[in-house]
Amino acid sequence: MRPRTVQVIAALIAAVAFIMAFMAAGVLLVSGLFMMVGLLAVAWLAWSLIRRVKLWGSLQQMRERRRRRPA
């Protein structure tokens, strides 16, 4: 039994649809990976800035204590 032209065209369309679905899934995974890398970079930046501001504040407090000491 030979496949009809419509069946061959439907099979080709289905194959293209499956390939497009796998490509979209791959793009989703890659974009999700890049999103996670970006979020981690922003989190590290915020953490390092907060740590630096805390250090700056403690340095300022030490300088104030030194200035207030009687000579």
Secondary structure as the mmCIF struct_conf table of DSSP 4:
data_model
#
loop_
_struct_conf.conf_type_id
_struct_conf.id
_struct_conf.beg_label_comp_id
_struct_conf.beg_label_asym_id
_struct_conf.beg_label_seq_id
_struct_conf.end_label_comp_id
_struct_conf.end_label_asym_id
_struct_conf.end_label_seq_id
HELX_LH_PP_P HELX_LH_PP_P1 ARG A 2 ARG A 4
HELX_RH_AL_P HELX_RH_AL_P1 THR A 5 ARG A 68
BEND BEND1 ARG A 69 ARG A 69
#
